[in-house]
Amino acid sequence: MRWWNASEARSNPRRTKRPNIQLFKGNNIATDKQHRINGEITYPEMRLNGVNNEPLGIVGLAEAFRLAEEANVDLVEIAPNASPPVCRLMDYGKFKYSEQKKAHEAKLKQKVIQVKEVKFRPGTDEGDYSIKLRNLIKFLEDGDKTKITLRFRGREMAHQDIGMRMLERLRGDLEPYGQVEQFPKLEGRQMIMVVAPKKKK
C-alpha cells in the first residue's frame, strides 16, 4: 500500500497538505480522534521516537515520513501538545489492538461482583431444581457469586440430611462453573452454601 512518498514530500513541500482521512498501513480503517497518523500529521518538525521507542531527536516532517516508509510502519502522533510535538514510528494496527486488549482487561478487573441468591427447599422437585440450576450457572458465567439457601420449615428440621444431599448435588452440578467458597452450614432454620465463579486462566 502506497501511503506516502517521502521523496515527493521533500521535492514539493506543498505536498505536506494532507487529505481529511488517511488510512493506516495495511488496513482499510480510518483513524479515530485519539491519534493522528501519517497524512493527518502536518507539523513542520517533531520529536520522533523509533519503533522500539528509542529517541531519534527532532526531525522534519519529510524525514519522519522517509523513516516511516523505510521501516514500513506508521507515523503516529503521541503528544500533540508537547513542544515540539512527539510522534512515534509503529505499526498502528497492532498498537490499537494492544490498547483495546488492555482496556478490556481493565474493564474486567473493575467489574463489581454481585452475590445472587437462589432459594431451595428440601422438597424442591426436579423441574424447579433444573430451572434454579440454570439460573445459578448463568450467574456464575456472568462472573457473580451465588448464595444457595435451603430453608427448612417445621418438622423438616429433623431431616437435615435431605438438605445436605441436595447441596452436595448442587455442588457437583456446579463444579464445571464455580468453586465452593463457603461450604454448607446451618444458620437458624436454613443451610447456606456460597459458590464463586472459577478464575479465568
N, C-alpha and C positions, 0 to 999 in steps of 0.2 A: 504493500500500500504506500503510495507516494504522498506523504502527508505534508512535507515541506522541503524545499530545495534550498540548502544553506548557501550554495554558490550564487543563486539568484538573489537571495537576500542581501548578500554582500555587494553584488554588482548594481542592484537597484534598491536603494534604501526605502523608496516609496512602497515596495512590496511588503513592508512591515505592517501595512494596513491589513487587518485580518477580517475574514468573514465572521458573521454573527455567531455561527455554530461550527465548531471544529470537532471532528470525530477523533477519538484517541486510537492509538495504534492497534490494528488487528481486530477491532470491534466496531460494529455499527450502532454504537450507543453514544449519545451526546453527553457531554459532561454535565454535572449538576452545578449548583451555585456555590458549593463549598470550596471547590478548587478550580482555578482556571488552568488550562493546559494548552500546550502547543500554540496554535494560531490565535488563541484568545489572549495570549500574553503580548503586551506592547511596550514594556519598559525598554528604554534605550540601553540600560545596563542593570545588572543584578548580581547579588552574591549567590554563587552557584555551588551546590553540593553534588558529588558524583553518585553513581549507582550504589555504592557502599556507604553513602552519606559522608564521604570524605570531603573536606573543603577544597574547592578548586579556585577560590578567590573571586574577585569581582571581574565579570566578563560582560562584553557587549551582547546584544540580542542575537546578532548574526552568528557570533561564535558559539553561543549557547545552543542555537539550533544545529550548528555544524556538529557539535559534540553529541547531541541527542541523536542525530541522524547516523552518525558514525557508530554509536553504541546500539542502534536500533531500539531505542527506548523513547519515552515521552519526556517533555519538559513540563514540569508541574510546579505551580505556584504553591509555596508553603507558608510564607509570612509576608503578605502584601503590604502590611503597614510598617515593616522594618525599613531602615534607610541604609543602603538601598534594599529593595525587596529581596526576599530569599526564595530561590527556586531550587528544584532538585531533579536530577535525571533518574527516572524509574519507569518500570512497567506499570502504567496506571491501572490496567485491568486487574493485575494481581494485587496491587495496593488497595483498590476498592473492595475486592473480595476479602482481604485480610481485615479491613476496617469493619465490614459488615459482620464478619465472624466474631470479632471482639465485642461488637455492640450486642450481638445476640447472646453471647456468653454472659455479658454483664447484666443483661435483662433477666436471664435465668437465675443469676445469683440474687437479684433484687426481688424475686418473686416472694410474696408473702404466703407462707404455708398456713393453711387453714386446717382446722380439725372438724371433720364431718362425722356426725353421729348417726348410726343406724341401730334401731332397736329391734330386739328379738324377744320371743317368749319361749319357754321350754316346749310349748306345743305348736310352734310355728310349722305350718305344713310345707310340703315340698314346693308348691307353687310360689308361695311367699318367700321361701328360702332362696329360690332361684332369682327372683326379682331383686331382693335385697343384696344378694351376692353380686349381681351385675352392677348395682349401684356402688358397692364397695370397690369393685375392680376399676370402675370409671374414675372414682375419686383418687385412687392410688395412681392411675395412669396420668391424671392431671397434676400430680405432684403434691396432693394433700394427704394429711394423716387421717386415719379413720379410727373412730372410737366405737367399739361394738359393745352395746349394753344389752344384757339379758336380764329381764326383770321377772322376779317370782311374785306370785300372789297366793295368799292364804296358805293352804296345805302344800303348795308346790315347793315351799322351803324345805320340805322333808325329802325332796328328790333333786338335790343339788347336783347329783351325779349326771342327771339327764342334761342339765345346763352345761356342765363341764364337757360332756361328749360333743355337744353342739359347737362349743367354742373351739374344741380341738379339730372338729371337722372344718370349721371356717378357717382355722389356721392353715390346714393342709390345702384347702382350695385357693387360698390367697398367697400361698408360698411363691408362685412364679411372679407375683406382682409386688409383694411387700415383705417386710420382716417385722416380727413382733417386737414392739418397743416396751410394752408393759404386758406381762403375762397375766392370765386371768386371775382376778382376785375379787373376793366378796366385799362389797360395801353396802351395808344395810341389807336391803332385800333385792340387791342386784349384783350380778357379776359383770366386771368390766375388763375388756382387753383392748389395747391400743396397737394398731398396725401402721407402720410408717412405710412410705414408698421406698423401693430399693434405690440405692445410689447409682446414678448412671456412670458407667466407666468411661 
